[in-house]
Amino acid sequence: MKIFLFVLFVIASAIFRVIQPKIKGYLGEKSVATILSFLPSDRYKIINDILIKSNGRTIQIDHLVISIYGIFVIETKNYKG
């Protein structure tokens, strides 16, 4: 039983290490999207998580802000350090 729990713990730890960056990235993108949502909607158009397919390749843009002041592309990173 102890060996089974140890193996289960090792597998769970390995899976967590693989998915942790994706979870952190998702939370970072949602945080920025929430902050951008407070911009006045009559002056800014916010588009989040855009997928562009070109020449068989896919490009992902985290946030696109369109306003009379310009077009802003925001790439979110959720790092420490």
Secondary structure, DSSP 8 states (H G I E B T S, - for coil): -HHHHHHHHHHHHHHHHHHHHHHHHHHHHHHHHHHHTTS-TTTEEEEEEEEEEETTEEEEEEEEEEETTEEEEE-------
